[in-house]
Amino acid sequence: MAVLEITKQNIKETIQNNELVILDFWASWCGPCRRFAPIFETVAIKHPSVVFGKVDTEAEQELAAQFEVMSIPTIAVIKDGDIIFVQPGALSENVFEQVVEKAKEVDMEEVRRQNP
């Protein structure tokens, strides 16, 4: 699946209709964001069952504020509608791959039992 452009118009539907969504908050002027972009896209190709989306923080300042993004790039992992992981900073491909794999393994029923 191609990486989606996420906006305030499609964020709710994207999260509601997909089990696992991984967002990359970025801006065109951000050097680390530009270096992380090909890594994000490479990992996205390897995981077609996961929805990968990019949020342009310049165009979508409201979304960045909702996710409390303080620096970019920042990735946010949302599973079954809940934010389960947020990480600022560009990740290596290996580390990002591990984040995706761990997110797939998270048992949300267990998480909700532990955090009512």
BAFI-3210 file (N, C-alpha, C; in Angstrom, 3 decimals, decimal comma, padded with zeros to 6 digits):
// residues 116
n [1|2|3|4|5|6|7|8|9|10|11|12|13|14|15|16|17|18|19|20|21|22|23|24|25|26|27|28|29|30|31|32|33|34|35|36|37|38|39|40|41|42|43|44|45|46|47|48|49|50|51|52|53|54|55|56|57|58|59|60|61|62|63|64|65|66|67|68|69|70|71|72|73|74|75|76|77|78|79|80|81|82|83|84|85|86|87|88|89|90|91|92|93|94|95|96|97|98|99|100|101|102|103|104|105|106|107|108|109|110|111|112|113|114|115|116]
n.u [000,837|000,460|001,997|-000,062|-001,375|-002,084|-004,693|-006,684|-009,158|-009,213|-008,182|-009,681|-011,349|-009,364|-008,080|-010,247|-010,952|-008,856|-006,729|-004,045|-002,169|000,411|001,934|003,816|005,008|006,012|007,950|008,588|010,873|012,537|015,492|016,227|013,734|013,495|015,552|014,576|012,290|012,624|013,197|010,870|009,092|010,217|009,953|007,184|006,415|007,146|005,222|002,303|-000,148|-000,383|-001,302|000,352|000,987|001,564|001,950|001,899|003,249|003,218|001,044|-000,927|-001,303|-003,100|-003,594|-001,021|-000,854|-002,917|-001,789|000,239|002,799|006,055|008,541|010,077|011,246|008,402|007,108|003,970|002,184|-000,771|-003,111|-005,978|-007,453|-006,245|-003,508|-000,432|002,269|004,704|007,283|009,770|012,157|014,397|014,453|016,536|016,412|016,392|015,664|013,165|011,791|011,694|009,998|007,588|007,134|006,891|004,631|002,678|002,489|001,342|-001,137|-004,145|-006,397|-005,264|-003,743|-005,798|-007,031|-005,087|-004,940|-007,456]
n.v [-001,180|002,230|005,066|007,121|010,460|012,221|014,086|016,521|015,995|013,272|011,771|010,663|008,721|007,086|006,053|004,771|002,800|001,024|-001,388|-001,001|001,885|003,936|006,944|009,580|012,521|015,426|017,980|019,954|021,562|020,363|018,796|016,224|015,015|014,727|012,924|010,720|010,047|008,202|005,869|005,463|004,999|002,678|000,766|000,793|-000,450|-003,061|-003,902|-004,472|-004,809|-002,856|000,522|003,285|006,647|010,078|013,163|016,427|018,831|021,556|022,153|020,887|021,873|021,779|019,020|018,179|019,480|018,175|015,663|016,344|016,976|017,908|018,082|017,410|014,891|012,996|009,907|008,261|005,606|003,935|001,763|-000,132|002,204|003,482|005,422|003,996|004,334|006,854|008,547|010,868|012,083|010,950|007,615|004,710|002,361|-000,280|-000,020|001,236|-000,751|-002,673|-001,360|-001,390|-004,175|-004,861|-003,362|-004,687|-006,985|-006,248|-006,866|-005,623|-006,065|-007,040|-004,803|-002,967|-004,224|-003,939|-001,206|000,254]
n.w [000,000|-000,761|000,800|002,687|002,448|005,238|006,582|008,395|007,425|006,738|008,836|011,013|009,809|008,693|010,983|012,259|010,417|010,181|011,628|012,451|012,379|011,295|011,752|010,291|011,289|009,784|008,010|005,108|005,201|006,993|007,613|008,909|008,624|005,855|005,430|006,818|005,399|003,066|004,461|005,958|003,845|002,676|004,734|004,928|002,532|003,060|004,820|004,079|005,378|007,215|007,752|006,583|007,108|006,219|007,842|007,134|008,961|008,633|006,977|008,407|011,108|013,224|013,559|014,291|016,737|018,132|018,461|020,058|019,071|019,388|018,241|015,087|012,810|013,980|014,955|015,239|016,607|016,140|017,355|016,997|017,381|019,529|020,703|020,904|020,915|020,693|019,116|018,929|016,523|013,937|012,907|012,497|009,751|010,674|013,423|013,143|011,775|013,810|015,613|014,172|013,978|016,717|017,360|015,874|017,380|019,773|022,146|022,291|023,880|026,216|026,936|027,452|029,601|031,543|031,742|032,600]
ca.u [000,000|001,203|001,926|-001,166|-001,271|-003,095|-005,163|-007,770|-010,342|-009,227|-007,529|-010,638|-011,729|-008,184|-007,869|-011,394|-011,092|-007,635|-006,263|-002,747|-001,826|001,666|002,006|005,081|004,812|007,187|007,828|009,496|012,105|013,222|016,497|016,034|012,488|013,794|016,388|013,757|011,216|012,799|013,133|009,447|008,473|010,748|009,314|005,763|006,276|007,322|004,101|001,082|-001,331|-000,332|-001,477|001,392|000,540|002,442|001,243|002,696|002,947|002,982|-000,324|-001,842|-000,862|-004,108|-003,319|000,227|-001,179|-003,715|-000,870|001,243|004,102|006,916|009,674|009,881|010,107|007,847|006,180|002,926|001,618|-002,141|-003,647|-007,382|-007,934|-005,492|-002,093|000,334|003,696|005,086|008,742|010,371|013,494|014,509|014,888|017,178|015,482|016,335|014,882|011,777|011,249|011,389|008,819|006,422|006,923|006,389|003,265|001,819|002,368|000,643|-002,479|-004,882|-007,277|-004,413|-003,417|-006,995|-007,251|-004,094|-005,146|-008,917]
ca.v [000,000|003,486|005,911|008,060|011,811|012,308|015,437|016,514|015,468|011,811|011,100|009,881|007,560|006,228|005,359|003,904|001,711|000,227|-001,874|-000,427|003,065|004,559|008,283|010,313|013,971|015,949|019,250|019,970|022,277|019,602|017,873|014,851|014,475|014,316|011,709|009,620|009,745|006,955|004,747|005,288|004,400|001,319|-000,092|000,712|-001,441|-004,390|-004,207|-004,030|-004,873|-001,683|001,787|004,280|007,954|011,216|014,377|017,639|019,658|022,937|022,218|020,279|022,288|021,321|017,600|018,102|019,893|017,098|014,574|016,957|016,883|019,015|018,143|016,541|013,996|012,209|008,862|007,873|004,303|003,858|000,415|-000,221|003,517|004,040|005,725|003,090|004,663|008,096|008,661|011,925|011,819|010,018|006,278|003,908|001,396|-001,433|000,335|001,474|-002,087|-003,285|-000,670|-001,911|-005,569|-004,867|-002,833|-005,766|-008,000|-005,733|-007,384|-004,473|-006,501|-007,097|-003,418|-002,351|-004,842|-003,378|000,248|000,467]
ca.w [000,000|-000,808|001,992|002,540|002,995|006,285|006,858|009,379|006,761|006,615|009,963|011,806|009,003|008,562|012,253|012,532|009,443|010,089|012,926|012,802|011,578|011,728|011,174|010,283|011,314|009,100|007,283|003,951|005,533|008,044|007,076|009,400|008,044|004,472|005,500|007,326|004,441|002,317|005,420|006,228|002,657|002,513|005,735|004,554|001,459|003,658|005,719|003,393|006,240|008,094|007,040|006,862|006,650|006,493|008,232|006,918|010,126|008,203|006,466|009,380|012,441|014,190|013,821|015,047|018,103|018,745|018,804|020,929|018,414|019,819|017,328|013,924|012,613|015,077|014,509|016,180|016,276|016,629|017,175|017,420|017,770|020,653|020,483|021,766|020,877|020,018|019,184|018,119|015,988|012,816|013,305|011,453|009,173|011,564|014,616|012,728|011,488|015,110|016,144|013,444|014,383|018,103|017,327|015,383|018,428|020,956|022,391|022,815|024,970|027,408|027,281|028,042|030,912|032,453|031,825|032,413]
c.u [000,884|001,054|000,858|-000,782|-002,422|-003,399|-006,254|-009,065|-010,383|-008,644|-008,495|-011,016|-010,559|-007,972|-009,006|-011,423|-009,873|-007,149|-004,994|-002,393|-000,549|001,815|003,403|004,739|006,101|006,912|008,898|010,834|013,005|014,183|016,343|014,759|012,738|014,656|015,571|012,707|011,443|012,760|011,671|008,779|008,948|010,077|007,824|005,529|006,343|006,123|002,772|-000,175|-001,421|-000,540|-000,409|000,921|001,516|001,574|002,204|002,332|002,730|001,531|-001,345|-001,416|-001,825|-003,884|-002,048|-000,019|-001,978|-002,825|000,276|002,667|004,915|008,150|009,401|011,225|009,674|006,970|005,195|002,344|000,251|-002,669|-005,040|-007,880|-007,196|-004,040|-001,300|001,822|003,881|006,588|009,210|011,753|013,463|015,068|015,640|016,146|015,309|015,466|013,413|011,084|010,860|010,155|007,549|006,117|006,349|004,947|002,281|001,530|001,562|-000,781|-003,281|-005,862|-006,497|-004,060|-004,610|-007,330|-006,312|-004,283|-006,625|-009,300]
c.v [001,246|004,218|006,971|009,441|011,951|013,781|015,370|015,976|013,935|011,069|010,183|008,598|006,575|005,414|004,378|002,663|000,797|-000,149|-001,162|000,688|003,657|005,875|008,868|011,796|014,612|017,361|019,269|020,624|021,504|018,572|016,447|014,208|013,959|013,060|010,497|009,167|008,450|005,720|004,428|004,567|002,967|000,357|-000,250|-000,360|-002,858|-004,836|-003,754|-004,078|-003,674|-000,440|002,765|005,614|009,043|012,437|015,555|018,623|021,126|023,102|021,750|020,587|021,816|019,851|017,432|018,486|018,803|015,948|015,062|016,805|018,124|019,164|017,172|016,058|013,349|011,141|008,579|006,560|004,209|002,456|000,361|001,099|004,180|004,295|004,850|003,441|005,979|008,261|009,820|011,501|010,808|008,689|005,619|002,922|000,193|-001,154|000,548|000,150|-002,785|-002,659|-001,231|-003,335|-005,651|-004,365|-003,897|-006,783|-007,537|-006,286|-006,271|-004,864|-006,546|-005,682|-002,762|-002,954|-004,215|-001,883|000,578|001,937]
c.w [000,000|000,516|001,737|003,047|003,987|006,571|007,921|008,759|006,743|007,818|010,709|011,074|008,878|009,831|012,533|011,643|009,336|011,476|013,378|011,823|012,159|010,974|011,313|010,209|010,818|008,558|006,186|004,264|006,496|007,432|007,585|008,849|006,624|004,458|005,957|006,300|003,661|003,229|005,702|005,062|002,437|003,485|005,409|003,500|002,028|004,499|005,103|004,260|007,184|007,229|007,517|006,287|007,048|006,780|008,071|008,031|009,780|007,754|007,495|010,814|013,531|014,560|014,640|016,509|018,823|019,210|019,690|020,384|018,766|018,934|016,184|013,422|013,927|014,459|015,637|015,688|016,947|016,320|017,774|017,992|018,913|020,273|021,447|021,807|020,132|020,209|018,320|017,639|014,857|013,319|012,151|010,917|010,102|012,794|014,252|012,418|012,794|015,743|015,495|013,887|015,799|018,153|016,849|016,480|019,641|021,003|023,060|023,913|026,279|027,876|027,980|029,406|031,940|032,673|031,625|032,302]
res [m|a|v|l|e|i|t|k|q|n|i|k|e|t|i|q|n|n|e|l|v|i|l|d|f|w|a|s|w|c|g|p|c|r|r|f|a|p|i|f|e|t|v|a|i|k|h|p|s|v|v|f|g|k|v|d|t|e|a|e|q|e|l|a|a|q|f|e|v|m|s|i|p|t|i|a|v|i|k|d|g|d|i|i|f|v|q|p|g|a|l|s|e|n|v|f|e|q|v|v|e|k|a|k|e|v|d|m|e|e|v|r|r|q|n|p]
***
